[in-house]
């Protein structure tokens, strides 16, 4: 039930998010969530969890543009990341996946209008 599998356990996910948001808030610290688009290939459902995160006081969500089962057999879905970003507003959403160069960074950031994007497993030189 940990990792991306937690996404499939909605009540547990919601309880953990509420508990951690409250606890970290009491410490004056942000609480962030990183998730994938879903579990099964071509069955995205992060868009159903992101509004809950936003409304629960999560400071930021990082969305990896692939499902768990997809791994690296397909490109990250930046159109879906863009759609999720619109649902997340005004909470910052970072997009993640296939950022291999500075040009990729600019292209993906402009396409999705996300707050930012980490470089992931690659370093941009």
C-alpha positions in Angstrom: 0.0 0.0 0.0 3.0 2.4 0.0 4.2 4.3 -3.0 2.0 4.6 -6.0 -0.2 1.7 -4.6 -1.5 4.1 -2.0 -3.3 6.0 -4.8 -5.6 3.0 -5.2 -6.6 3.2 -1.5 -8.5 6.5 -1.6 -9.6 6.5 2.1 -6.2 5.6 3.4 -4.6 8.2 1.0 -7.0 10.9 2.3 -6.4 10.0 5.9 -2.7 10.2 5.5 -2.8 13.5 3.6 -5.1 15.1 6.2 -2.9 13.8 9.1 0.4 14.8 7.6 -0.9 18.2 6.5 -2.2 18.9 10.0 1.0 17.7 11.6 3.4 19.5 9.3 1.3 22.6 9.6 1.6 22.5 13.4 5.4 22.6 12.9 5.1 25.4 10.4 6.5 23.2 7.7 5.0 22.5 4.2 3.7 19.1 3.3 4.1 18.0 -0.4 2.8 15.0 -2.3 4.4 13.2 -5.3 2.3 10.9 -7.3 2.1 9.2 -10.7 -0.8 9.7 -13.2 -2.2 6.3 -12.0 -1.4 2.6 -11.7 -2.5 0.8 -14.9 -1.4 1.9 -18.4 -3.8 4.4 -19.9 -6.0 4.5 -16.7 -5.1 7.9 -15.3 -6.8 9.0 -12.1 -4.5 11.5 -10.4 -7.0 14.2 -11.5 -9.4 12.7 -8.9 -6.9 13.1 -6.0 -5.3 16.5 -6.8 -8.4 18.6 -5.8 -8.5 16.8 -2.5 -4.8 17.6 -1.9 -5.4 21.2 -2.8 -8.4 21.5 -0.5 -6.6 19.7 2.3 -3.8 22.3 2.4 -1.1 20.3 0.7 1.6 22.8 -0.2 2.5 21.4 -3.6 2.0 18.3 -5.7 4.6 16.8 -8.0 3.0 14.8 -10.8 5.1 12.2 -12.6 3.6 11.9 -16.1 3.4 8.1 -16.3 1.5 5.4 -14.6 3.2 2.9 -12.3 2.9 0.1 -14.9 4.0 2.3 -17.8 7.5 2.7 -16.4 9.6 4.1 -19.2 7.9 2.3 -22.2 6.0 5.5 -23.2 6.7 9.2 -22.9 5.4 11.2 -20.0 1.9 12.6 -20.7 2.4 16.3 -20.5 -1.2 17.1 -21.8 -2.5 15.2 -18.8 -0.1 17.1 -16.5 -1.4 20.4 -18.0 -5.0 19.3 -17.3 -4.1 18.3 -13.7 -2.3 21.6 -13.2 -5.6 23.5 -14.0 -7.4 21.4 -11.3 -4.6 22.1 -8.8 -4.7 25.9 -9.0 -3.9 27.9 -6.9 -1.8 25.1 -5.3 1.6 24.8 -7.1 2.0 21.6 -9.3 5.3 20.5 -10.5 5.4 18.3 -13.6 7.9 15.4 -13.9 9.1 13.2 -16.8 11.3 13.3 -19.9 13.2 16.4 -19.0 16.6 15.6 -20.6 17.7 19.1 -21.6 17.1 22.7 -21.0 15.1 22.8 -24.2 12.9 20.0 -22.9 12.4 22.0 -19.6 11.3 25.1 -21.5 9.0 23.1 -23.8 7.3 21.1 -21.1 6.9 24.0 -18.8 5.4 26.2 -21.5 3.1 23.3 -22.7 1.8 22.5 -19.2 2.0 25.9 -17.4 3.2 24.0 -14.3 4.9 26.0 -11.5 8.2 24.2 -12.3 9.7 20.8 -13.1 12.6 18.9 -11.5 15.3 17.5 -13.8 14.5 14.0 -12.5 17.1 11.3 -13.1 19.1 13.4 -15.6 21.2 16.5 -15.0 20.8 19.5 -17.3 24.1 20.9 -18.4 
